[in-house]
Amino acid sequence: MNMKKHHIVITSLLILGSVSCKKVLDVAPLSQYNTAQIFRDSTVARQAVDWIYDQNCPAWGGGNPGNSSSVFGGVTATDEGSGTTNFFGNVAPNIEQVTDIGTALSGTNNYGKIRTMNDFLQNMEAGPLPRSAKDRLEGQVYFFRAYQYFELFRKYGGVPLVTKTLEALGPDAKIADQLPRNKSSEVIAQIVSDLDKAIAMLPVNYRASLPLNSDWGRITSGCAAALKGKALLYWASPQFNPTGIAKRWQDAYDANTQAVNLLTTGGFGLNTSYDNMWFTEVNNPEAVFVTGYNNVSTGIANKNNGYDNATRPKVNGTGGGSNQPSWEIVKAYPMLDGKKPGDATGKYAYADQTFYKNRDPRFDKTIAYNGCTWPLNGNTTYKLYTYLIGTTSVEVSGSTSTGFYCRKAIDPNTAAASVPFEGTDWMEIRYAEVLLNLAESATGINKLGFADESYKGLIAIRARAGIEAGTGAGAGYYGLQVGMNQQQMFTAILYERQIEFAFEGKRFWDIRRWQLANAATPNIYGVLSPYAGITSRTKLTITLKAGAPTEFTAKTAGRDSYAIDTQYASYYNLAFSNLDTTQPFTWVTAYNWFAIPTATINNDPNIFQTSIGWGGSFDPLQ
C-alpha cells in the first residue's frame, strides 16, 4: 500500500507538512515563536490551527481523543456487539464515571482545548493579518470550539460557557474563574453562533488550493452547517425536548437543509460504494468531517488508526478480533428487498439457519460469519471459519465470542506486515448522516410525502446500498412502507441509522437522545424501545455435525469447495445463548444525563449537580 499523506497533523515538538508524507518539513516548533510572531505570519498562524486540528479531531469510533465518547460509541455499551457490559450493566449509578467536563486543571481536557481556541481567536483578531486570512483561520477554530461544546452538551446538557481566555494566576483569578453551568438553551445558542460564523468564513471546498488537495480534510462551510444541523437535531430530540416543541424541529430542518445545499455546492454527496468509501481518501464525497491517518510505521510522523488491527480476526499473526457483532445486530439487517426479516409482505423468506441469505448488501460488507468469503491480508479468496469441532474452535488463535466479526472499514488489500500501521481515515460525519439528519428533522415538522426529505434521504441511502427498488405500489420505495405517518417514519429513520452506521459509534447516542432505553414505555412520538424483552445480548455457536466430510474435521482447503448452503444445511448445528452472563443487559435511566463528578464540584462550587437522575438542582432541560 502506498504511503498516505499527512492530513493536517502537528505535534508540540514538530510541525508536519500537510502536503505529503514523503518528508517532514524542517521548521521550528511553535514553542519557539512568541505570540506576536504567530499572529502576524499567516504560515505560522496556520500551523497553530493545525495543532488545534490534531488536538480536537475525533478518533476512530467518534468522540474527542482521551474522552469517554469512544466508550459510549463502542459495541460494549449497546446491543451491537460483545464485551463486558458498560452502562447497560451498571445497576448502581456512579457519579464519578463520566469525567469529560474535567476534574482538574489540564491543557488537554475539553476546557484546556477550549482555552487554546479562545486564545487563538482573541490574538488572531487583534493581529495585523488581512481580513480574508483571519476569516479562513478563525472559521476553522470557531468550528472546533462549537464541536467541543457539542460534545459536552450532549453528555451533560448545560455547562459553563467560556468564550474568552480567563486569567490563570492568583487567588482573585481562581475565584473569578469559578463559573456556574449555563442553561442548555444557552449552550446550544453558543454552538449555533460559533457555527454560523464558521459557515460565513469558510469555503464550500478547497479544490482551488495549490498544490492540489493540500487542504483536503480541512473544515468547510458545509461541514460547519452539518454539525449545526446535528446539534439542533439533538436539541429537538425527546431527550432535550420531551414536550415536542415544534420550533426546535423547524430549526433543525432549516439547518440541515442549509447543510445539504452547501455540501452539494461543494461537490459532496454519497460515495458510490458503501464499503470502498472508507478507502477513498482525497476528495471522497462522503467525508464531511474527517480525521486523517497515515501508515507510517515509526517516528514523529506516525499516525495509525489502530481500529483495523484491533478489529480484524487473528489471521497470519495480525488482528485483535474486537468489535464483534451480536446476534441482535446480525438479525436486524433487512432482506434484499428492504423488508425486515420475517416480514410477511416481503419477497424473501428468512430462517435463522440461513441467516446470511438474501440480505441487504450492507450485511456482507459489515458482518463476517462462518463460511463467508472475506479477502484479508491480500488473499482475495480467503474464507473465514469459526465453527467448533466438539468444544474446540477451528480458528488458529482464539475465537470470536459472538460467532461473528466486523468487516466494516477493514482494508482487504493491506499485507499482513502492514496491518498494524493501517492509515484508513475516520469519517465522523458522513454525507449519509446529513441526509438522515434532514430526513429526521423533516419528519419532525411532518413533511412526510414521497417527494419530501423524509423519504428522499432514506431512499437515496437504500439505493446506494443496493436494496431492490420494489415493484407495484412500492416501486421506488426500496422496501420502505408507503404512506408512513410520523411515528412510523421516525421508527424507519432510526432503524436505517442502526444499519447504515453500524459500528460507527452512533447507536448509543441515538438510543439516548430518543429516550428508548426504557423497553416498557414509548416516547412522546410513540416510538418503541428496541430493548423490549432483551435481558442479554445473544451469541451464535456453530458446531460441526458428526460425520461431516474430513475436509472440515482436518481443516483443509478442500472445505472451501463446498457451497455455503450445503455447509449450513448438512454439516452445522446452530445454537444461540446469552452473551451477558455476569450482568443483566439493563440501561440505568440515571445515565440519560451524566452526573458532574465530585472533583469538578469541589474545584468549582458554583457548578451544581444535575437534577434528573442525580438529585441535584440543575435542570438540563432548561
N, C-alpha and C positions, 0 to 999 in steps of 0.2 A: 504494500500500500504506500502511495506517495505521501510524503510529509505534508502536513496541513499548515495553513497559515495561522499565525497568532492573531486571534480576534481580540484586539484591544486589551492587552494584558500588561499591567505594570506592577512591579513589586516595590517595596520600600527601599530595596537596595539598588535596583537597576531598572531602567526603563527599556521595555522591549519594543521592537518595531512592530507596527500593526500591518505592515505590507506583506511580509514574507517570513516564514520560519527558517529561511536558509541562512540568516545571520542575525545576530543581536547587535543593535546599534550601540556604538561606543559613545554613550552620552553620560553626563553627570547625573547622580541620583538627585531626587527632588530636595532631599535634606541639605544639599549644597547650595540651594538658592534661597535668598530671603524673599519675604512677601512681595516687596516692590518689584523684584526681578520676575517673579512668576506671573504677575498680573499686568505686566507691560509687554510681555512677549507671548504672542499667540501660540507658538510652538510649545513653550513650556507650560502655558496655561492648559493647552490641550492634553499634555501629559498628566497634569493634575486631575483632569476629568477622567482620563484613562484609569488612574488609580481608583477613582470612585466607582467606575465600572467593575474593576477587579474585586472591590470590597462588597459590592452590592448585587451583582448579577446572581440569580438563583442557581443553586447546584442541581444536579440530576435528581429528578423526583419532585422538584419545586421547593420553594421557601428559601429564606435567607441562609447563607453559609453560617454554620455554627449555631443556628437556632432550632427550635423544636418542630418546625414545619415539616421537615423530612420524616419525622416520626409519625405525624398525623397523616401525611400523604402516603406512607408506606402501607404495604399489604397487611401488616400485623394489626393495624387499627381499624380495618374494615372487613367486609365479607369477601374481599378479593382473593386473599391468599393465606398462607401458612404462617407459623411462628407463634411465639408466646403472645397471648392477647395483651393489648396495651390498655387503652382507656376502656374498652368494652369489658375487660375482665376485672377492673378495679372496683370492688364492691364497697370500698371505703374511700371516698373522695379525698384527694391530697392537695392541700392548699399550696404546697411548695413545688408542685410538679411542673408548672409552666413558667419559666423564668425569663421569657423573651423580653419582657418590659425592662429588665435589668435589675440586678440586686446589688450592684456596686459600681464604682467609677471604672469605666473602661473605654478605651478609644476604639474598640472593635465591636461593642454591642450595638444595639439599634440606635440608642441615643448618642453613642460615640460617633457612629457613622453620620447621623443627622447633624451633629456639631461640625463635622468636616464639611458637609454640604452647606450649612449656614455660613461658615467661614468663607468658603469659596464664593458664594453668591454676594456676600457683602463686599469682599475685596475686589471681585471682578467688576461689580457695578461702579465702584469708586475708582477703578483703574482707567488708563488712557486709551484702551483699545477701541477701535471703531464700533459703532452700534451693531453692525452686521456680525462681527466676530463675537461680541458679547452675547448676542441672541443665540447664536449657534451653540455656544458652550453652556450658557446658563439654561437653555431649554432642556438639555440632557440632564443637568443636575436637578432642575425642578421635577423632572420625571422621577428620578431616583428618590428624591425626598418624599414624593407622593407614594411611591412604591413602599418605602419603609413604613410610612404611616398607615398604608392599607394593610400591611402585614400585622401591625399592632391592632388596628381597628377590628379586623375580622377575628382576632383572638380575644380581645378584652372589651371591645366597644370603645368607650371614651378613655382617652389617655392624655397626659399633659402635652399641650402643643407648644413646641419651641421652634420659633422661626427666625431667631437671631442668635448670635453667639453670646452665650452667657459668661459672665465673669467667673473665673475658676478659683481664685485665690482669696483667702481671708474669711473671717467669721461672718462679716456682713454679706459677702457673696454667697456663702453657704446658706444663710437664711433666705436671701432673695431668690435663690435657685430652688427652694422647696415649693414647687408649683403644684396646684391641685389638678385633678383629672378634668379635662374639658368634657363637655357633653359629647355623646356620639354624633349628634347632629352637627356640632362644631368641627369635629374631626373630619367627617365626610365633606363638609363645606371646604375645609382647607385642602383636602386631597383634590377636589374638583378645581379649586382655584389654581393650585400648582400645575395641574394637568392642562388647564386652559392656557396657561402661559406657555407650557411646552408645546402645545398644539400650534399656537401662534408663531412660535420662534423657530420651529424645526421644519425641514423639508419633507416632502412625501417619500422621497428616496434619495440615495446618494450615488446614483448611477453616473452622474456627471463628474464624480471625484476622479482626480488624477493622482497617482496611477489608477487605472481602472480597478474598481472594487476595493480600494484602500480603506474605505469607510464601511464596508459590509459588516453588519451586526450592530451598528450604532442605532440609537433610538430615533425613530421617525415620528412625524406628526400623527400618522395613523396608529402607531404603537401607543402613543400617549392617549389617543382617543379610545383605543381598545381597553386600556387599563381604566380609563374613566368610565366606560360603559360597564366594565366588570364590577368596579366599586359601587356604582349606583344600582347594579343588579342585586348585590348583597344588601344594600340599604332598602331595596324594595321587597326582598325575600322575607318569608314568615319569621325568621329569627329576629330581624330588626323591625319587622312590620307586621306584627301579629293581628292587627285590625284591618289590614289591607288598604292602607291609604293609597288612593288611585294616582295621585300626583307623582309618587315615587316611581311607579311603573312607567308613567309617561316620561319622566326624566331619564329613566334607564333606556327607554325606547329611543328617545331623541339622541342620546349619547351613542348608543350602538349603531344607529343609522348613520351618524356622522363618522363613526369608525369605519364602517363598511365602505362608505363613499370615499374617504381619504385613502384607505388601503387599496381600493380598486384603482383610484387615480395613480397611486404609486406603483402599480403593477403587481400587487399582492393578490393571492387567490388560493384556491385549493390546488395542492400538488396533484398531478395526475395519478400518482402512485401512493397508496396508503402505506405500504411497507417501505418502499425505497426513498420516501421523502426524508427519512432520517439520515440518509447517506448523500443527500443533495445539499451541498453547503452554500457556496456563494450564489446569491440571488435565488435561493429557494423561496418560491412564492408563499409557501405555507408558514414560513418562520417570521412571525410578527415581533416577538420578544425572545431573543435567542442568546444563549451563553455559549461562547466558543471554547472548544477544547482542541488539543493537538496530540500527536502521537510521538512526541519527543520523549525518549526513554529516561534521560537523566538531566541533572543540572537545573539552573535557574529558569530555563525556558520550558521546563516540563510542566504540562497541564493536561493530565489524562483524566478521562471522566470516571473511571472506576466501576461504573454501572455494568458495562458489558462483561468484564471479567467476573464480577460478583454474581451475575445473573445466569450466564450460560452454564450448562451442566459440566461435570468434571470429565472432560474428554481430552486425551493426549496431554495430560498434565496441566490443563487450563480449566478455569471455571470454578465458581463457588456454589452454583445451584440455588441461589436465593430468589426471592420474589416468586415463589411457587404458587400457581393458581389453585384456588379451592374448587371443589365440585360446583359450588354455587355460581361462580363466575363462568365456569365451563358450560353449565346448563343454561345460563342466562342468554347466551348468544342467539339471535334469531336464526331461522332457517333461511335457505337461499332465496325464498320468496318474500323475506322480510317479516314473516309472521313468527310469533313466539313458538317455541317447541310445544307441541300438543294442542295448538290452536285448531279447532275443528274446521275453521274456514280456510286453512292453509292447504297448499298444494302438496307439501311433503310430510309424510308420516315421520314421527320421531319415536325412538326407543333408546333407553339407556345403554343397551348392549352395543348399539351402533351410533353412539353419541356424535361421532365425527362426521357423519354422512349428511350431505346436502345442507351445510350450514352457511350462514353469512360468510363471505370470503375473508372478512376480518378475523374470523375464528382461526383459520390456518395460519394467518400472519401474526397471531398473538399467542396462541396456545400450542405448545408442543406436547404430544401424547405418545404413548406406546405404539410403535409401528409406523409412525409418520416419517416422511422424508424431510430431513432438515439439513440443508447444506451448512456445514460447520468447518472451520479451520481450512477452508479452501477445498474441502471434499464435497463436490456437488451432489453425490449420490448417498451421502450418509443417512442411515436410518437409526432412529432413536428407539431403544428398547428399555423398558422399565419393569417388565414382568418379573415375578418371583418363581423360582423353582423350589417348591417347598416353602421355606421361610427365608430363602437367600435371594437377594436381588441379583439380576444378571448384569447390572451396571458395574463397571470396573472399580470405581471409587465411590462408595456410598450410594445413596439412592434418594430419590425425591420422597418427601414425607407426605405429599398430597396425591402423587400419581402423575403430576404434570410439571412442566417447566414453562417459563415465559420466554417467548422468542421475539417480542417486540423490540425493535431497535438494536438487535444483535446482528452485527455485520458478518454475513456468511463468508466474505472474501478475505477476512483477516487471517493470516497464517498463525499457527499456534504460538510461535515465539513472540508475536506482536500483540497478542490478545491483552496482556496486562497493561499495554500502553495505548489502548484504543482512544481515538480522538473524536468520536461522534459527538456532534453538538447537541445541546439540550434546548428544546423549544418550550419555554414557559407559557407563552401564549401562541397557539396556532390559529391560522385563519379559520379553521373549522370551529374553534371555540367562539370566535367572534360571531360567526353565523348562528350558532346555537344560543349565544347571549342575546342576539337580536330576536331570534325566534321566541325565546322565553319572555322577553320584555314585551314583544308584540302580543303574546298570549295574555300577558298581564293587563293589557288595555283592550282585550277582546277583539284583536284583528285575527280572525280565525279562518278566513277563506283560503281556497286553494292558491289564489294569486297573492296572498299576503305572506309576510315574512315568517309567520309561524310555521306554515307548511314548506315554504320555499327553502329555508335553511336545512330542514330535515331531509327534504327530497334531494337537494344537491349533495349532501354528505352520503346518503344511501346510494345514490347513483355512482358516486366516485368509488364507493366500497365494492360495487359490483353486484348489488342486490338486483333481482329481477324487477323490471318496471311495472309488472302487473298487467292484467287483462280485464276486459269488460268494464264495469263501473269503477274498478280500481286501477285502470290503466293510467300510468304516470304517477301513481302514488307510492310505488316501491314498497308495498306491503303495509303502508300506513292505513289506518281506518279512515274511511271517507266521512266528512262532516263531523269531526270531533268537536265536542264542547270544550269549555275552558279547563275543566278538571281533567278530561281525557288528554287534552293537548299538553298540559303541564306534565302529566304522567309519562306521555310519549317522549317528551324532551328529556326528562330526567333519565329515562331508560336509554335513550340514544347516547346521552353523555356517559352512562355507565359502560357502554360498549365501545364507543369511539375513543374514549380517553382511559380505557383500562390500563392500569399500571403507570399512569402519568400523574398520580398524586392529587387527583380531583375528587375522588369518591368521598373521602372523609368530609371535605368541606361542603359538598352538595347535600349529604345527609344532614349535616349540622345546620346549614343555613335554611334548609327546608323543614327542620324540626321533625325528621322522620325516624328518629331513634325509638320513639315510643310505639311499639307494634300495635297497641290496642286503640290508639286514638288518632283519627285522621286530622290533618291540619286544617286551617281555615278554608282551604280550597278543596277539601275532600280528598287530597292525595294521601294514599295509604303508605304505611311503612313497609319497606321490603323485608323487614325482620320478623314479620308475624310468624310465630311458630318455630323460629330458629333459636335454639339454645346452644348450638355448637355448629361450627363450620364442618364441612364434610370432606373426607378424602376418599380416593378410589384406590383399591388394591387389586392388581391383576395377577392371577396365579395361573401358571401353566398346568393344563389338564394332564392327567396320567395318559400315557400312550401317544403323546404329541410326537411329531417327527423328530428324529435325532438331531436335525439341524438346529432345533430350538433348545434341546437339552444340552447340546455341545456348543451352542452359541456360535455357530459357524456362519459364514457369509451366505450359505445356501438358504437360510431362512428369509433373506431379502426377496427371493423369487416368489414367495407365497403372497397371493393377493391379500390385502389387509382385511377384506370382508371374510375371506376364508379363515384367517387367523382368529378373528373375533368370534366367528360362528362356531368354529370347530376346536380351537386349542386353548381358549382362555376362559377362566372363571372371573367374573367381576364381583367385588364385594365393596360395600360402602360402609364407612364407620366415622365416628367423631374425631375431629382434629383437636378440639378443645377439651381435653380430658382432665385438666387440673383446675380450670376456671370456667365458669359459665360465660357464654357469649352474650354479655349484657352491657348495654350502654348506660353509664351513670349519668342521669339527667343533669347533675350539677355541672358537668363538663360542656353543657350547651353554652356556658360562658366560663371562661377560665378565671381562676382566682388570682389576686395580686399576692405575690409571695411576702412572707413576713419581713424579710430583709429589706424589701423595697419600701414597705410602710415605715419600718424603723428608720431608714435613711431619709424619708420624706414624709413626715407625719401629716402633711396636707393631702396625701393620697388616701382615699377611703376605699374600703373593701367593696366588692361587687355585692349587690343585694340578691340577685336571682341565683339561688342555689348555694350562697356562701354566707348569708346572714349579715352582710354589711349594709351601708346606707347609700351606696352609689347605684343609681338605676341606669343600666346600659341601654335602655330603650329610649331615653330622652335625647 
